[in-house]
Amino acid sequence: MQIKNLTNSPYQLVDARGKAVMLPARGEIDIDPHPMHVKQYRQVGYFEITESAPVDEQADPRDALRTEYAELSGESADKRWSESRLRSEIAEMGALQ
């Protein structure tokens, strides 16, 4: 999670391991905060908090290729296609045009 300090004072946060981490005045850090403190960080209003997506929930790298395929072909790409298959299909369509 990324936390941005909106105040002119540094603030001490606690990470998931219980270690104190200093957040500089008007600064920002990436931190895995201690679960016991997350609610407090949200409620106090001193911070702008941005959730980081866990690795398994990040966007599929094939999404951009599927979009490109749909724009070129006018049809949706098969969701089961691998990245290399999508690249191959797109290259084939590019060669035909």
mmCIF file as gemmi writes it, N, C-alpha and C atoms, coordinates in Angstrom:
data_model
loop_
_atom_site.group_PDB
_atom_site.id
_atom_site.type_symbol
_atom_site.label_atom_id
_atom_site.label_alt_id
_atom_site.label_comp_id
_atom_site.label_asym_id
_atom_site.label_entity_id
_atom_site.label_seq_id
_atom_site.pdbx_PDB_ins_code
_atom_site.Cartn_x
_atom_site.Cartn_y
_atom_site.Cartn_z
_atom_site.occupancy
_atom_site.B_iso_or_equiv
_atom_site.pdbx_formal_charge
_atom_site.auth_seq_id
_atom_site.auth_asym_id
_atom_site.pdbx_PDB_model_num
ATOM 1 N N . MET Axp A 1 ? 0.858 -1.155 0 1 0 ? 1 A 1
ATOM 2 C CA . MET Axp A 1 ? 0 0 0 1 0 ? 1 A 1
ATOM 3 C C . MET Axp A 1 ? 0.905 1.218 0 1 0 ? 1 A 1
ATOM 4 N N . GLN Axp A 2 ? 0.496 2.237 -0.704 1 0 ? 2 A 1
ATOM 5 C CA . GLN Axp A 2 ? 1.266 3.478 -0.746 1 0 ? 2 A 1
ATOM 6 C C . GLN Axp A 2 ? 0.556 4.502 0.138 1 0 ? 2 A 1
ATOM 7 N N . ILE Axp A 3 ? 1.315 5.129 1.011 1 0 ? 3 A 1
ATOM 8 C CA . ILE Axp A 3 ? 0.769 6.127 1.922 1 0 ? 3 A 1
ATOM 9 C C . ILE Axp A 3 ? 1.487 7.445 1.695 1 0 ? 3 A 1
ATOM 10 N N . LYS Axp A 4 ? 0.708 8.494 1.446 1 0 ? 4 A 1
ATOM 11 C CA . LYS Axp A 4 ? 1.262 9.832 1.234 1 0 ? 4 A 1
ATOM 12 C C . LYS Axp A 4 ? 0.874 10.693 2.421 1 0 ? 4 A 1
ATOM 13 N N . ASN Axp A 5 ? 1.85 11.362 3.013 1 0 ? 5 A 1
ATOM 14 C CA . ASN Axp A 5 ? 1.625 12.231 4.158 1 0 ? 5 A 1
ATOM 15 C C . ASN Axp A 5 ? 1.119 13.587 3.653 1 0 ? 5 A 1
ATOM 16 N N . LEU Axp A 6 ? -0.052 14.005 4.077 1 0 ? 6 A 1
ATOM 17 C CA . LEU Axp A 6 ? -0.646 15.268 3.654 1 0 ? 6 A 1
ATOM 18 C C . LEU Axp A 6 ? -0.347 16.41 4.622 1 0 ? 6 A 1
ATOM 19 N N . THR Axp A 7 ? 0.447 16.12 5.658 1 0 ? 7 A 1
ATOM 20 C CA . THR Axp A 7 ? 0.751 17.135 6.668 1 0 ? 7 A 1
ATOM 21 C C . THR Axp A 7 ? 2.193 17.63 6.531 1 0 ? 7 A 1
ATOM 22 N N . ASN Axp A 8 ? 2.497 18.686 7.245 1 0 ? 8 A 1
ATOM 23 C CA . ASN Axp A 8 ? 3.853 19.242 7.252 1 0 ? 8 A 1
ATOM 24 C C . ASN Axp A 8 ? 4.718 18.662 8.363 1 0 ? 8 A 1
ATOM 25 N N . SER Axp A 9 ? 4.276 17.558 8.945 1 0 ? 9 A 1
ATOM 26 C CA . SER Axp A 9 ? 5.034 16.912 10.014 1 0 ? 9 A 1
ATOM 27 C C . SER Axp A 9 ? 5.312 15.46 9.652 1 0 ? 9 A 1
ATOM 28 N N . PRO Axp A 10 ? 6.479 14.936 10.018 1 0 ? 10 A 1
ATOM 29 C CA . PRO Axp A 10 ? 6.739 13.51 9.783 1 0 ? 10 A 1
ATOM 30 C C . PRO Axp A 10 ? 5.821 12.683 10.686 1 0 ? 10 A 1
ATOM 31 N N . TYR Axp A 11 ? 5.608 11.447 10.299 1 0 ? 11 A 1
ATOM 32 C CA . TYR Axp A 11 ? 4.71 10.587 11.055 1 0 ? 11 A 1
ATOM 33 C C . TYR Axp A 11 ? 5.312 9.196 11.115 1 0 ? 11 A 1
ATOM 34 N N . GLN Axp A 12 ? 5.248 8.591 12.293 1 0 ? 12 A 1
ATOM 35 C CA . GLN Axp A 12 ? 5.778 7.25 12.468 1 0 ? 12 A 1
ATOM 36 C C . GLN Axp A 12 ? 4.677 6.225 12.23 1 0 ? 12 A 1
ATOM 37 N N . LEU Axp A 13 ? 4.901 5.319 11.283 1 0 ? 13 A 1
ATOM 38 C CA . LEU Axp A 13 ? 3.969 4.241 10.985 1 0 ? 13 A 1
ATOM 39 C C . LEU Axp A 13 ? 4.556 2.938 11.49 1 0 ? 13 A 1
ATOM 40 N N . VAL Axp A 14 ? 3.735 1.905 11.573 1 0 ? 14 A 1
ATOM 41 C CA . VAL Axp A 14 ? 4.198 0.586 11.998 1 0 ? 14 A 1
ATOM 42 C C . VAL Axp A 14 ? 3.922 -0.397 10.873 1 0 ? 14 A 1
ATOM 43 N N . ASP Axp A 15 ? 4.976 -1.114 10.428 1 0 ? 15 A 1
ATOM 44 C CA . ASP Axp A 15 ? 4.78 -2.07 9.343 1 0 ? 15 A 1
ATOM 45 C C . ASP Axp A 15 ? 4.275 -3.41 9.872 1 0 ? 15 A 1
ATOM 46 N N . ALA Axp A 16 ? 4.03 -4.348 8.981 1 0 ? 16 A 1
ATOM 47 C CA . ALA Axp A 16 ? 3.439 -5.638 9.339 1 0 ? 16 A 1
ATOM 48 C C . ALA Axp A 16 ? 4.299 -6.438 10.315 1 0 ? 16 A 1
ATOM 49 N N . ARG Axp A 17 ? 5.601 -6.19 10.336 1 0 ? 17 A 1
ATOM 50 C CA . ARG Axp A 17 ? 6.499 -6.9 11.254 1 0 ? 17 A 1
ATOM 51 C C . ARG Axp A 17 ? 6.616 -6.198 12.6 1 0 ? 17 A 1
ATOM 52 N N . GLY Axp A 18 ? 5.91 -5.07 12.769 1 0 ? 18 A 1
ATOM 53 C CA . GLY Axp A 18 ? 5.974 -4.325 14.021 1 0 ? 18 A 1
ATOM 54 C C . GLY Axp A 18 ? 7.095 -3.311 14.07 1 0 ? 18 A 1
ATOM 55 N N . LYS Axp A 19 ? 7.786 -3.108 12.957 1 0 ? 19 A 1
ATOM 56 C CA . LYS Axp A 19 ? 8.914 -2.179 12.898 1 0 ? 19 A 1
ATOM 57 C C . LYS Axp A 19 ? 8.409 -0.768 12.612 1 0 ? 19 A 1
ATOM 58 N N . ALA Axp A 20 ? 8.959 0.21 13.324 1 0 ? 20 A 1
ATOM 59 C CA . ALA Axp A 20 ? 8.592 1.611 13.103 1 0 ? 20 A 1
ATOM 60 C C . ALA Axp A 20 ? 9.22 2.105 11.806 1 0 ? 20 A 1
ATOM 61 N N . VAL Axp A 21 ? 8.408 2.783 10.99 1 0 ? 21 A 1
ATOM 62 C CA . VAL Axp A 21 ? 8.865 3.342 9.717 1 0 ? 21 A 1
ATOM 63 C C . VAL Axp A 21 ? 8.467 4.809 9.698 1 0 ? 21 A 1
ATOM 64 N N . MET Axp A 22 ? 9.437 5.681 9.415 1 0 ? 22 A 1
ATOM 65 C CA . MET Axp A 22 ? 9.167 7.12 9.418 1 0 ? 22 A 1
ATOM 66 C C . MET Axp A 22 ? 8.665 7.562 8.051 1 0 ? 22 A 1
ATOM 67 N N . LEU Axp A 23 ? 7.518 8.219 8.048 1 0 ? 23 A 1
ATOM 68 C CA . LEU Axp A 23 ? 6.939 8.807 6.842 1 0 ? 23 A 1
ATOM 69 C C . LEU Axp A 23 ? 7.272 10.295 6.872 1 0 ? 23 A 1
ATOM 70 N N . PRO Axp A 24 ? 8.095 10.769 5.925 1 0 ? 24 A 1
ATOM 71 C CA . PRO Axp A 24 ? 8.506 12.177 5.954 1 0 ? 24 A 1
ATOM 72 C C . PRO Axp A 24 ? 7.338 13.136 5.75 1 0 ? 24 A 1
ATOM 73 N N . ALA Axp A 25 ? 7.497 14.354 6.207 1 0 ? 25 A 1
ATOM 74 C CA . ALA Axp A 25 ? 6.494 15.395 5.982 1 0 ? 25 A 1
ATOM 75 C C . ALA Axp A 25 ? 6.288 15.561 4.481 1 0 ? 25 A 1
ATOM 76 N N . ARG Axp A 26 ? 5.053 15.543 4.046 1 0 ? 26 A 1
ATOM 77 C CA . ARG Axp A 26 ? 4.681 15.666 2.624 1 0 ? 26 A 1
ATOM 78 C C . ARG Axp A 26 ? 5.307 14.598 1.748 1 0 ? 26 A 1
ATOM 79 N N . GLY Axp A 27 ? 5.789 13.517 2.365 1 0 ? 27 A 1
ATOM 80 C CA . GLY Axp A 27 ? 6.435 12.439 1.619 1 0 ? 27 A 1
ATOM 81 C C . GLY Axp A 27 ? 5.485 11.273 1.415 1 0 ? 27 A 1
ATOM 82 N N . GLU Axp A 28 ? 5.978 10.264 0.742 1 0 ? 28 A 1
ATOM 83 C CA . GLU Axp A 28 ? 5.186 9.054 0.552 1 0 ? 28 A 1
ATOM 84 C C . GLU Axp A 28 ? 6.093 7.835 0.566 1 0 ? 28 A 1
ATOM 85 N N . ILE Axp A 29 ? 5.516 6.709 0.996 1 0 ? 29 A 1
ATOM 86 C CA . ILE Axp A 29 ? 6.261 5.455 1.062 1 0 ? 29 A 1
ATOM 87 C C . ILE Axp A 29 ? 5.336 4.306 0.679 1 0 ? 29 A 1
ATOM 88 N N . ASP Axp A 30 ? 5.957 3.21 0.249 1 0 ? 30 A 1
ATOM 89 C CA . ASP Axp A 30 ? 5.246 1.954 0.052 1 0 ? 30 A 1
ATOM 90 C C . ASP Axp A 30 ? 5.481 1.135 1.307 1 0 ? 30 A 1
ATOM 91 N N . ILE Axp A 31 ? 4.401 0.655 1.89 1 0 ? 31 A 1
ATOM 92 C CA . ILE Axp A 31 ? 4.516 -0.065 3.161 1 0 ? 31 A 1
ATOM 93 C C . ILE Axp A 31 ? 3.413 -1.114 3.245 1 0 ? 31 A 1
ATOM 94 N N . ASP Axp A 32 ? 3.728 -2.209 3.904 1 0 ? 32 A 1
ATOM 95 C CA . ASP Axp A 32 ? 2.729 -3.202 4.267 1 0 ? 32 A 1
ATOM 96 C C . ASP Axp A 32 ? 2.442 -2.927 5.741 1 0 ? 32 A 1
ATOM 97 N N . PRO Axp A 33 ? 1.407 -2.11 6.043 1 0 ? 33 A 1
ATOM 98 C CA . PRO Axp A 33 ? 1.192 -1.693 7.43 1 0 ? 33 A 1
ATOM 99 C C . PRO Axp A 33 ? 0.676 -2.815 8.318 1 0 ? 33 A 1
ATOM 100 N N . HIS Axp A 34 ? 0.931 -2.657 9.588 1 0 ? 34 A 1
ATOM 101 C CA . HIS Axp A 34 ? 0.426 -3.61 10.571 1 0 ? 34 A 1
ATOM 102 C C . HIS Axp A 34 ? -1.098 -3.572 10.525 1 0 ? 34 A 1
ATOM 103 N N . PRO Axp A 35 ? -1.76 -4.734 10.441 1 0 ? 35 A 1
ATOM 104 C CA . PRO Axp A 35 ? -3.222 -4.764 10.329 1 0 ? 35 A 1
ATOM 105 C C . PRO Axp A 35 ? -3.949 -4.02 11.456 1 0 ? 35 A 1
ATOM 106 N N . MET Axp A 36 ? -3.339 -3.992 12.617 1 0 ? 36 A 1
ATOM 107 C CA . MET Axp A 36 ? -3.962 -3.321 13.759 1 0 ? 36 A 1
ATOM 108 C C . MET Axp A 36 ? -4.023 -1.8 13.562 1 0 ? 36 A 1
ATOM 109 N N . HIS Axp A 37 ? -3.16 -1.242 12.717 1 0 ? 37 A 1
ATOM 110 C CA . HIS Axp A 37 ? -3.066 0.207 12.555 1 0 ? 37 A 1
ATOM 111 C C . HIS Axp A 37 ? -3.736 0.751 11.295 1 0 ? 37 A 1
ATOM 112 N N . VAL Axp A 38 ? -4.09 -0.115 10.359 1 0 ? 38 A 1
ATOM 113 C CA . VAL Axp A 38 ? -4.635 0.331 9.07 1 0 ? 38 A 1
ATOM 114 C C . VAL Axp A 38 ? -5.871 1.201 9.249 1 0 ? 38 A 1
ATOM 115 N N . LYS Axp A 39 ? -6.797 0.784 10.099 1 0 ? 39 A 1
ATOM 116 C CA . LYS Axp A 39 ? -8.032 1.543 10.31 1 0 ? 39 A 1
ATOM 117 C C . LYS Axp A 39 ? -7.721 2.95 10.838 1 0 ? 39 A 1
ATOM 118 N N . GLN Axp A 40 ? -6.782 3.037 11.751 1 0 ? 40 A 1
ATOM 119 C CA . GLN Axp A 40 ? -6.391 4.337 12.305 1 0 ? 40 A 1
ATOM 120 C C . GLN Axp A 40 ? -5.811 5.238 11.218 1 0 ? 40 A 1
ATOM 121 N N . TYR Axp A 41 ? -4.952 4.686 10.367 1 0 ? 41 A 1
ATOM 122 C CA . TYR Axp A 41 ? -4.343 5.478 9.296 1 0 ? 41 A 1
ATOM 123 C C . TYR Axp A 41 ? -5.408 6.033 8.35 1 0 ? 41 A 1
ATOM 124 N N . ARG Axp A 42 ? -6.451 5.258 8.125 1 0 ? 42 A 1
ATOM 125 C CA . ARG Axp A 42 ? -7.532 5.717 7.241 1 0 ? 42 A 1
ATOM 126 C C . ARG Axp A 42 ? -8.394 6.797 7.918 1 0 ? 42 A 1
ATOM 127 N N . GLN Axp A 43 ? -8.658 6.635 9.2 1 0 ? 43 A 1
ATOM 128 C CA . GLN Axp A 43 ? -9.577 7.527 9.907 1 0 ? 43 A 1
ATOM 129 C C . GLN Axp A 43 ? -8.978 8.878 10.269 1 0 ? 43 A 1
ATOM 130 N N . VAL Axp A 44 ? -7.695 8.942 10.525 1 0 ? 44 A 1
ATOM 131 C CA . VAL Axp A 44 ? -7.09 10.158 11.041 1 0 ? 44 A 1
ATOM 132 C C . VAL Axp A 44 ? -7.121 11.303 10.022 1 0 ? 44 A 1
ATOM 133 N N . GLY Axp A 45 ? -7.149 10.992 8.73 1 0 ? 45 A 1
ATOM 134 C CA . GLY Axp A 45 ? -7.249 12.03 7.712 1 0 ? 45 A 1
ATOM 135 C C . GLY Axp A 45 ? -5.939 12.718 7.362 1 0 ? 45 A 1
ATOM 136 N N . TYR Axp A 46 ? -4.836 12.211 7.867 1 0 ? 46 A 1
ATOM 137 C CA . TYR Axp A 46 ? -3.53 12.804 7.59 1 0 ? 46 A 1
ATOM 138 C C . TYR Axp A 46 ? -2.907 12.263 6.312 1 0 ? 46 A 1
ATOM 139 N N . PHE Axp A 47 ? -3.466 11.168 5.786 1 0 ? 47 A 1
ATOM 140 C CA . PHE Axp A 47 ? -2.818 10.436 4.708 1 0 ? 47 A 1
ATOM 141 C C . PHE Axp A 47 ? -3.722 10.244 3.5 1 0 ? 47 A 1
ATOM 142 N N . GLU Axp A 48 ? -3.069 10.102 2.348 1 0 ? 48 A 1
ATOM 143 C CA . GLU Axp A 48 ? -3.732 9.644 1.129 1 0 ? 48 A 1
ATOM 144 C C . GLU Axp A 48 ? -3.231 8.221 0.933 1 0 ? 48 A 1
ATOM 145 N N . ILE Axp A 49 ? -4.143 7.265 0.985 1 0 ? 49 A 1
ATOM 146 C CA . ILE Axp A 49 ? -3.755 5.861 0.946 1 0 ? 49 A 1
ATOM 147 C C . ILE Axp A 49 ? -4.2 5.253 -0.379 1 0 ? 49 A 1
ATOM 148 N N . THR Axp A 50 ? -3.248 4.615 -1.065 1 0 ? 50 A 1
ATOM 149 C CA . THR Axp A 50 ? -3.529 3.943 -2.33 1 0 ? 50 A 1
ATOM 150 C C . THR Axp A 50 ? -3.206 2.471 -2.159 1 0 ? 50 A 1
ATOM 151 N N . GLU Axp A 51 ? -4.19 1.633 -2.427 1 0 ? 51 A 1
ATOM 152 C CA . GLU Axp A 51 ? -3.994 0.194 -2.311 1 0 ? 51 A 1
ATOM 153 C C . GLU Axp A 51 ? -3.183 -0.308 -3.49 1 0 ? 51 A 1
ATOM 154 N N . SER Axp A 52 ? -2.241 -1.17 -3.223 1 0 ? 52 A 1
ATOM 155 C CA . SER Axp A 52 ? -1.48 -1.843 -4.268 1 0 ? 52 A 1
ATOM 156 C C . SER Axp A 52 ? -2.133 -3.193 -4.497 1 0 ? 52 A 1
ATOM 157 N N . ALA Axp A 53 ? -2.314 -3.531 -5.763 1 0 ? 53 A 1
ATOM 158 C CA . ALA Axp A 53 ? -2.916 -4.829 -6.067 1 0 ? 53 A 1
ATOM 159 C C . ALA Axp A 53 ? -1.897 -5.927 -5.8 1 0 ? 53 A 1
ATOM 160 N N . PRO Axp A 54 ? -2.317 -6.998 -5.127 1 0 ? 54 A 1
ATOM 161 C CA . PRO Axp A 54 ? -1.418 -8.127 -4.957 1 0 ? 54 A 1
ATOM 162 C C . PRO Axp A 54 ? -0.995 -8.675 -6.323 1 0 ? 54 A 1
ATOM 163 N N . VAL Axp A 55 ? 0.129 -9.331 -6.371 1 0 ? 55 A 1
ATOM 164 C CA . VAL Axp A 55 ? 0.675 -9.8 -7.641 1 0 ? 55 A 1
ATOM 165 C C . VAL Axp A 55 ? -0.325 -10.637 -8.417 1 0 ? 55 A 1
ATOM 166 N N . ASP Axp A 56 ? -1.078 -11.522 -7.747 1 0 ? 56 A 1
ATOM 167 C CA . ASP Axp A 56 ? -2.007 -12.388 -8.464 1 0 ? 56 A 1
ATOM 168 C C . ASP Axp A 56 ? -3.25 -11.639 -8.957 1 0 ? 56 A 1
ATOM 169 N N . GLU Axp A 57 ? -3.476 -10.411 -8.519 1 0 ? 57 A 1
ATOM 170 C CA . GLU Axp A 57 ? -4.632 -9.639 -8.964 1 0 ? 57 A 1
ATOM 171 C C . GLU Axp A 57 ? -4.257 -8.539 -9.955 1 0 ? 57 A 1
ATOM 172 N N . GLN Axp A 58 ? -3.001 -8.469 -10.351 1 0 ? 58 A 1
ATOM 173 C CA . GLN Axp A 58 ? -2.59 -7.456 -11.311 1 0 ? 58 A 1
ATOM 174 C C . GLN Axp A 58 ? -3.149 -7.807 -12.672 1 0 ? 58 A 1
ATOM 175 N N . ALA Axp A 59 ? -3.2 -6.806 -13.543 1 0 ? 59 A 1
ATOM 176 C CA . ALA Axp A 59 ? -3.773 -6.987 -14.873 1 0 ? 59 A 1
ATOM 177 C C . ALA Axp A 59 ? -3.032 -8.076 -15.645 1 0 ? 59 A 1
ATOM 178 N N . ASP Axp A 60 ? -3.794 -8.831 -16.397 1 0 ? 60 A 1
ATOM 179 C CA . ASP Axp A 60 ? -3.256 -9.87 -17.253 1 0 ? 60 A 1
ATOM 180 C C . ASP Axp A 60 ? -2.499 -9.21 -18.407 1 0 ? 60 A 1
ATOM 181 N N . PRO Axp A 61 ? -1.258 -9.582 -18.668 1 0 ? 61 A 1
ATOM 182 C CA . PRO Axp A 61 ? -0.507 -8.956 -19.763 1 0 ? 61 A 1
ATOM 183 C C . PRO Axp A 61 ? -1.143 -9.2 -21.128 1 0 ? 61 A 1
ATOM 184 N N . ARG Axp A 62 ? -2.046 -10.17 -21.206 1 0 ? 62 A 1
ATOM 185 C CA . ARG Axp A 62 ? -2.72 -10.451 -22.473 1 0 ? 62 A 1
ATOM 186 C C . ARG Axp A 62 ? -3.852 -9.488 -22.767 1 0 ? 62 A 1
ATOM 187 N N . ASP Axp A 63 ? -4.28 -8.699 -21.769 1 0 ? 63 A 1
ATOM 188 C CA . ASP Axp A 63 ? -5.413 -7.789 -21.974 1 0 ? 63 A 1
ATOM 189 C C . ASP Axp A 63 ? -5.15 -6.788 -23.091 1 0 ? 63 A 1
ATOM 190 N N . ALA Axp A 64 ? -3.961 -6.191 -23.124 1 0 ? 64 A 1
ATOM 191 C CA . ALA Axp A 64 ? -3.633 -5.218 -24.173 1 0 ? 64 A 1
ATOM 192 C C . ALA Axp A 64 ? -3.618 -5.901 -25.538 1 0 ? 64 A 1
ATOM 193 N N . LEU Axp A 65 ? -3.107 -7.129 -25.578 1 0 ? 65 A 1
ATOM 194 C CA . LEU Axp A 65 ? -3.071 -7.87 -26.835 1 0 ? 65 A 1
ATOM 195 C C . LEU Axp A 65 ? -4.483 -8.234 -27.292 1 0 ? 65 A 1
ATOM 196 N N . ARG Axp A 66 ? -5.342 -8.597 -26.359 1 0 ? 66 A 1
ATOM 197 C CA . ARG Axp A 66 ? -6.734 -8.909 -26.719 1 0 ? 66 A 1
ATOM 198 C C . ARG Axp A 66 ? -7.435 -7.679 -27.299 1 0 ? 66 A 1
ATOM 199 N N . THR Axp A 67 ? -7.163 -6.516 -26.699 1 0 ? 67 A 1
ATOM 200 C CA . THR Axp A 67 ? -7.753 -5.27 -27.196 1 0 ? 67 A 1
ATOM 201 C C . THR Axp A 67 ? -7.264 -4.976 -28.601 1 0 ? 67 A 1
ATOM 202 N N . GLU Axp A 68 ? -5.96 -5.141 -28.812 1 0 ? 68 A 1
ATOM 203 C CA . GLU Axp A 68 ? -5.391 -4.891 -30.141 1 0 ? 68 A 1
ATOM 204 C C . GLU Axp A 68 ? -5.981 -5.858 -31.167 1 0 ? 68 A 1
ATOM 205 N N . TYR Axp A 69 ? -6.123 -7.115 -30.774 1 0 ? 69 A 1
ATOM 206 C CA . TYR Axp A 69 ? -6.708 -8.114 -31.668 1 0 ? 69 A 1
ATOM 207 C C . TYR Axp A 69 ? -8.14 -7.731 -32.038 1 0 ? 69 A 1
ATOM 208 N N . ALA Axp A 70 ? -8.916 -7.315 -31.047 1 0 ? 70 A 1
ATOM 209 C CA . ALA Axp A 70 ? -10.309 -6.935 -31.293 1 0 ? 70 A 1
ATOM 210 C C . ALA Axp A 70 ? -10.401 -5.731 -32.228 1 0 ? 70 A 1
ATOM 211 N N . GLU Axp A 71 ? -9.495 -4.767 -32.075 1 0 ? 71 A 1
ATOM 212 C CA . GLU Axp A 71 ? -9.501 -3.591 -32.945 1 0 ? 71 A 1
ATOM 213 C C . GLU Axp A 71 ? -9.163 -3.957 -34.38 1 0 ? 71 A 1
ATOM 214 N N . LEU Axp A 72 ? -8.222 -4.891 -34.555 1 0 ? 72 A 1
ATOM 215 C CA . LEU Axp A 72 ? -7.81 -5.285 -35.901 1 0 ? 72 A 1
ATOM 216 C C . LEU Axp A 72 ? -8.813 -6.212 -36.591 1 0 ? 72 A 1
ATOM 217 N N . SER Axp A 73 ? -9.367 -7.141 -35.815 1 0 ? 73 A 1
ATOM 218 C CA . SER Axp A 73 ? -10.219 -8.168 -36.417 1 0 ? 73 A 1
ATOM 219 C C . SER Axp A 73 ? -11.713 -7.854 -36.338 1 0 ? 73 A 1
ATOM 220 N N . GLY Axp A 74 ? -12.086 -7.013 -35.39 1 0 ? 74 A 1
ATOM 221 C CA . GLY Axp A 74 ? -13.511 -6.754 -35.187 1 0 ? 74 A 1
ATOM 222 C C . GLY Axp A 74 ? -14.195 -7.842 -34.373 1 0 ? 74 A 1
ATOM 223 N N . GLU Axp A 75 ? -13.417 -8.795 -33.877 1 0 ? 75 A 1
ATOM 224 C CA . GLU Axp A 75 ? -13.94 -9.903 -33.061 1 0 ? 75 A 1
ATOM 225 C C . GLU Axp A 75 ? -13.159 -9.978 -31.754 1 0 ? 75 A 1
ATOM 226 N N . SER Axp A 76 ? -13.757 -10.589 -30.76 1 0 ? 76 A 1
ATOM 227 C CA . SER Axp A 76 ? -13.063 -10.783 -29.48 1 0 ? 76 A 1
ATOM 228 C C . SER Axp A 76 ? -12.081 -11.942 -29.599 1 0 ? 76 A 1
ATOM 229 N N . ALA Axp A 77 ? -10.945 -11.802 -28.956 1 0 ? 77 A 1
ATOM 230 C CA . ALA Axp A 77 ? -9.95 -12.883 -28.915 1 0 ? 77 A 1
ATOM 231 C C . ALA Axp A 77 ? -10.425 -13.96 -27.951 1 0 ? 77 A 1
ATOM 232 N N . ASP Axp A 78 ? -10.052 -15.174 -28.24 1 0 ? 78 A 1
ATOM 233 C CA . ASP Axp A 78 ? -10.37 -16.297 -27.362 1 0 ? 78 A 1
ATOM 234 C C . ASP Axp A 78 ? -9.61 -16.107 -26.047 1 0 ? 78 A 1
ATOM 235 N N . LYS Axp A 79 ? -10.295 -16.152 -24.931 1 0 ? 79 A 1
ATOM 236 C CA . LYS Axp A 79 ? -9.675 -15.916 -23.618 1 0 ? 79 A 1
ATOM 237 C C . LYS Axp A 79 ? -8.641 -16.993 -23.262 1 0 ? 79 A 1
ATOM 238 N N . ARG Axp A 80 ? -8.713 -18.131 -23.925 1 0 ? 80 A 1
ATOM 239 C CA . ARG Axp A 80 ? -7.782 -19.227 -23.634 1 0 ? 80 A 1
ATOM 240 C C . ARG Axp A 80 ? -6.459 -19.071 -24.356 1 0 ? 80 A 1
ATOM 241 N N . TRP Axp A 81 ? -6.366 -18.152 -25.32 1 0 ? 81 A 1
ATOM 242 C CA . TRP Axp A 81 ? -5.146 -17.999 -26.104 1 0 ? 81 A 1
ATOM 243 C C . TRP Axp A 81 ? -4.011 -17.482 -25.235 1 0 ? 81 A 1
ATOM 244 N N . SER Axp A 82 ? -2.84 -18.025 -25.486 1 0 ? 82 A 1
ATOM 245 C CA . SER Axp A 82 ? -1.639 -17.582 -24.771 1 0 ? 82 A 1
ATOM 246 C C . SER Axp A 82 ? -1.16 -16.263 -25.357 1 0 ? 82 A 1
ATOM 247 N N . GLU Axp A 83 ? -0.198 -15.67 -24.684 1 0 ? 83 A 1
ATOM 248 C CA . GLU Axp A 83 ? 0.38 -14.411 -25.147 1 0 ? 83 A 1
ATOM 249 C C . GLU Axp A 83 ? 1.038 -14.594 -26.519 1 0 ? 83 A 1
ATOM 250 N N . SER Axp A 84 ? 1.742 -15.714 -26.688 1 0 ? 84 A 1
ATOM 251 C CA . SER Axp A 84 ? 2.409 -15.952 -27.979 1 0 ? 84 A 1
ATOM 252 C C . SER Axp A 84 ? 1.39 -16.177 -29.092 1 0 ? 84 A 1
ATOM 253 N N . ARG Axp A 85 ? 0.296 -16.847 -28.786 1 0 ? 85 A 1
ATOM 254 C CA . ARG Axp A 85 ? -0.748 -17.055 -29.802 1 0 ? 85 A 1
ATOM 255 C C . ARG Axp A 85 ? -1.376 -15.721 -30.205 1 0 ? 85 A 1
ATOM 256 N N . LEU Axp A 86 ? -1.639 -14.861 -29.234 1 0 ? 86 A 1
ATOM 257 C CA . LEU Axp A 86 ? -2.206 -13.545 -29.545 1 0 ? 86 A 1
ATOM 258 C C . LEU Axp A 86 ? -1.243 -12.74 -30.421 1 0 ? 86 A 1
ATOM 259 N N . ARG Axp A 87 ? 0.027 -12.755 -30.071 1 0 ? 87 A 1
ATOM 260 C CA . ARG Axp A 87 ? 1.028 -12.036 -30.878 1 0 ? 87 A 1
ATOM 261 C C . ARG Axp A 87 ? 1.074 -12.575 -32.3 1 0 ? 87 A 1
ATOM 262 N N . SER Axp A 88 ? 0.987 -13.879 -32.426 1 0 ? 88 A 1
ATOM 263 C CA . SER Axp A 88 ? 1.018 -14.521 -33.731 1 0 ? 88 A 1
ATOM 264 C C . SER Axp A 88 ? -0.197 -14.116 -34.572 1 0 ? 88 A 1
ATOM 265 N N . GLU Axp A 89 ? -1.36 -14.131 -33.958 1 0 ? 89 A 1
ATOM 266 C CA . GLU Axp A 89 ? -2.592 -13.747 -34.658 1 0 ? 89 A 1
ATOM 267 C C . GLU Axp A 89 ? -2.535 -12.286 -35.107 1 0 ? 89 A 1
ATOM 268 N N . ILE Axp A 90 ? -2.038 -11.426 -34.239 1 0 ? 90 A 1
ATOM 269 C CA . ILE Axp A 90 ? -1.94 -9.99 -34.549 1 0 ? 90 A 1
ATOM 270 C C . ILE Axp A 90 ? -0.935 -9.77 -35.686 1 0 ? 90 A 1
ATOM 271 N N . ALA Axp A 91 ? 0.194 -10.469 -35.62 1 0 ? 91 A 1
ATOM 272 C CA . ALA Axp A 91 ? 1.213 -10.347 -36.67 1 0 ? 91 A 1
ATOM 273 C C . ALA Axp A 91 ? 0.655 -10.815 -38.011 1 0 ? 91 A 1
ATOM 274 N N . GLU Axp A 92 ? -0.099 -11.891 -37.979 1 0 ? 92 A 1
ATOM 275 C CA . GLU Axp A 92 ? -0.71 -12.422 -39.192 1 0 ? 92 A 1
ATOM 276 C C . GLU Axp A 92 ? -1.671 -11.4 -39.814 1 0 ? 92 A 1
ATOM 277 N N . MET Axp A 93 ? -2.471 -10.764 -39.008 1 0 ? 93 A 1
ATOM 278 C CA . MET Axp A 93 ? -3.415 -9.758 -39.498 1 0 ? 93 A 1
ATOM 279 C C . MET Axp A 93 ? -2.671 -8.543 -40.023 1 0 ? 93 A 1
ATOM 280 N N . GLY Axp A 94 ? -1.577 -8.18 -39.364 1 0 ? 94 A 1
ATOM 281 C CA . GLY Axp A 94 ? -0.766 -7.036 -39.809 1 0 ? 94 A 1
ATOM 282 C C . GLY Axp A 94 ? -0.135 -7.318 -41.156 1 0 ? 94 A 1
ATOM 283 N N . ALA Axp A 95 ? 0.255 -8.565 -41.41 1 0 ? 95 A 1
ATOM 284 C CA . ALA Axp A 95 ? 0.868 -8.943 -42.674 1 0 ? 95 A 1
ATOM 285 C C . ALA Axp A 95 ? -0.169 -8.919 -43.807 1 0 ? 95 A 1
ATOM 286 N N . LEU Axp A 96 ? -1.426 -9.198 -43.473 1 0 ? 96 A 1
ATOM 287 C CA . LEU Axp A 96 ? -2.485 -9.202 -44.487 1 0 ? 96 A 1
ATOM 288 C C . LEU Axp A 96 ? -2.893 -7.808 -44.902 1 0 ? 96 A 1
ATOM 289 N N . GLN Axp A 97 ? -2.669 -6.818 -44.033 1 0 ? 97 A 1
ATOM 290 C CA . GLN Axp A 97 ? -3.12 -5.457 -44.342 1 0 ? 97 A 1
ATOM 291 C C . GLN Axp A 97 ? -2.115 -4.676 -45.121 1 0 ? 97 A 1
